[in-house]
Amino acid sequence: MSYNCIVIVREVWDTRDLTGSVLADNGSIKDSMLTRFEPEDMNALEMALRIKDEHGGKVTAFSVGTPKQVDVLRECLYRGVDEVVRVDAGASSLGTQAAAQLLADAIGKAGQYDLICVGVTVADGESSMLGTHVAGKLGIEQVSYVDAIEEIGEGRVVGKRGIEMGYEYIEAPLPALLSVGVALVEDDPRTPRSAKAMLKLKAKKAEIPSADVDASAVTSPVSIAGREAVPERAVESKDVAAEDETALKSMLDDVLKGE
Amino acid sequence: MPGENFYTENKDLKFLMDEIIDWKAIVDLKEKIGDEECPYDDAEEAKATYLGMLEDPVGDIAAKRFAPRAEEVDTIGCQYKDGEVIFPEGLKRNLQDLMDAQLMGMTIPREYGGLQFPETVYTAAIEVVSQADASLMNFFGLQGGIAETIMEFASDELKQQYLPRMSTGEFTGAMALTEPDAGSDLAAVSAKADIEAEIDPETGMWHINGTKRFITNGCGDVILVLARSEDASRKSGGRGLSFFLVEKGDTVKVRRIENKLGIHGSPTCELYFDNSPAYLIGRRGMGLARYTAWLMLAARLAIGAQAQGIAEAALQESLKYAEEREQFGKPIRQFPQVAAMLANMRVYTEASRALLYATSEIVDLHQGAERRELKEETKAYGKLAEALTPIAKYYSTEIANKICYDAIQIHGGNGFMKDYPVERLYRDVRITNIYEGTSQIQVNWGISRLVRGDLNEYIAGLAEKVTRNPELKAEVDKAAAVLQECLAFLKEKDVGYRELIAPHAVDIFIDVAVGYLFLAQAEKWEYKVEVARKFIHDMAPRVEMNRQYTLDALLVELNP
C-alpha cells in the first residue's frame, strides 16, 4: 500500500561557528547571517522519503514564509519530493499558533494524507511546538520525538524513539503527525540524503506554488517586540608561572572577587 | 564544523572555483546558451549550478557518508570467490549513494541522461570524493573517461546502448589495456582480435581472446579493450592495435583479484577473454595512437585529482593531530620543525592544486573548441592539454606522496599504526604515481613537449597575467629564463639524455608555472601573497639545483 506523506520544513538561521554579534546597529539581524535547512526537519523529510521509497506514494513539502525564506522547498524538490507548497505568512512574522493555523488550513485544502512529519525542535524562533499545534488544529493524533518508523500499515504507524537505556515503540492511528527527533537510528552513517544532481539541475527554476490560504484572516498577537545582543565580553588572559605562589594567590583573589 | 562538507570546507578549492576558473570561457564553448535544450540562461547561472552541485550533493555526501565508511572498506576490502568479486558492504552503499545522488554521469551529455558538466567540475568532484575515500574514485572518477571515450569515438548505436546506463550508474566501466608483458609499453599488447566472419559478415562483430592484467574494476559492466586486430607481420607494434567495447558476460572471466598495498575498495582484476563478443570503436589500427591516448589523458587528469584529494585528507589529518597532540607541555604544531612541515604541506597541496585546475581548464577549452569545430583553437588548446596533463599528473601524485609521508612523520609512532587514517592514506597514495603511467612516463611526455616549445606561449601568458608584487614576479621571471636556457641546451641533446634529466627540467617548468599561478591568485586573495612568497622563496635554490642537474647529468652504471 502506498502513502501520502506531508513534511513541514523550515529555514532557520545558521548558528554554527558564530562569532561576534549577529545584530546590526538598528537591532535587526545582520544581512550577512546565513540560513540553513533546519536539521531536524531534514530528518523528517528523510523519514517521509524513505516511506515513499519503500511503499510508494507521494511526498508533499509545506513551508511558511516569503519566497526568499523558503529555499528549503527547492531543497526538498532536489531530494525527491513530488510537490511543494509555500504558505504565505503575509507581511508580519507569525507566532507558532498562527503559523500552525495557516499550515493546517493549507494542508486541509491539499487533499487526503496519511502522515505528517516535522522536526521536533528548531534552532530559532523557539517554535518547537509547531507540530503539536498543527496536529491539534487538524484534529489528528501526534507523537513526539520519533527517531524512526518501525512499521506502517493497516491504518496505523509505529514509531521508535530512544529513551534512557533503550527504546520505546509508540503506535498511532493514521492519519497522524510525527515530530521527528535528531537521530535516525541506523548502524551505518545514514545521514539524510543529499540532493540528487539531475533533479537539482531540472528543478533549479521550478515554480514554487503558493497555498490558497488567507494570511490576513489569521491574527497573530505574538510578535518580536525587539532584540538585544548580549554584550561581547572582552577576556584578558594572564600568564602566571606555576611556581610563583604570590602571583597564583593574586590571580585566585582576582577570580574570587570577580575581576 | 569540520567534516560536514568536503567542498565548502576546502577554502583553497572553493577559491579556485569561485574566483580563478574562467567559467565564462568554458561555458561559451561547451554550452549553447539560448538553445532550448540548454538549462542555463547565462554563464553565471551555469557557474552557480556547477558550484552548487559541488556543495550538495558532492561535498555533502563525501563528508557524511563516504568518509565514515572508508576505514571499513579498507579493512574488509574486495574479495574473490568462485569467479565473482565481492564488494565490502560499505562500498556497496557508497555506490548506491552515488547512484541515488545521480552523480555517475557527470560529464556525459544530457541527451544520454548525464549532467554534461565541464571537466573542471568533474576534477573537483573527484578530488572531494577521493578526500573521503580514494578507492571509491576508481568507480566514480574513471566512469567519466570511459564514457567520454565512447561518446567521442563509438557509433551512435553504442552510445545509445551504453551511455544512459552509465549515467545512472547501472553500468560501471573498466579499461583493459595492460597485459602481463605490456605495461608501460602498450605497443607490445598481444591479445588477438579476430573477425568472426562466419557468424555474420554484415555485422562486423569481433571476438577477443587473451589475458589482461591489473584491470581496475575489471568486474565492471563496460570494458574498453585494447587488442591486436591486424596481422603483426604487416602492421606491427601500435599500428596493429584497435579499440573495442566488451560487455560483461560469461565469456569475460575474472581469474583473480590482486592483493594490494592500498586502495582496497577498488578491485584490480586479471581478466581472461574467451572469444568475447566485442564492438570495434572508431577505426582499425588507431587503438593506441588515438583512442588509448585520448582515454589516458582523461584518466591521468582523474588520477591527479585523486592524489590531490588524498593530499588534502593527509593535510587535514595532520593539522588536527598537531593541534591535539601535546608533548613537552604544548601542542606539537608549536615546534618549529612540525610547524615548517605543516606550512610546506599546505603550500605544496595548493601548488599542485593550482597546476591541476589550470590544466583541467585547458582540457575544457580544448574539448569545447573541438565540439565547436574551431580548428585553430582546437589545435592550440589540444597541444597545451597534451603537454600539461602528464605534468600535472606527475606533480600532483608526487606531491601527494610526499605529503602523506610527512603526515605519518607528524603523527609519529601513532601514524605507523592502523588507528589513524594517515596509515591508509600513505598506502592509498602510493599507486597514484604508478598507474595510468608512472611518473617517469609522464615526465618523458612532458620533456618532449617542453623541448618542442609547446608550452612557451603558455608560460608567457601566465606571466602577463601578473600585474602586482613585482619583486616576487622578478624571481619567477629569473626561473623562467633558466627554463629557456635549459630547453635551448636540451634541443641539442638526444632523447636518451632528455629523458635522463626529464624530472629536473620538468620541475623547473612546474616551479615557473606555479609561481605565476600563485601570483595571479594573490591578486584575488590576500592570503595567497604569503603562499606565493613562501613558494617563490623556496623555489630559487631548487631551480638552481635542477638547472645544474639538467646541464650536467651523469649516468653511470655501477657494478662492484
Interface residues (C-beta under 8 A of the other chain):
Chain A: R16 D17 Y78 D188 P189 R190 T191 R193 S194 A195 K196 A197 M198 L199 K200 L201 K202 K204
Chain B: M1 P39 T49 G52 M53 D56 P57 D60 I61 K64 R65 P68 R69 G90 R93 D97 D100 A101 Q102 L103 M106 G113 L115
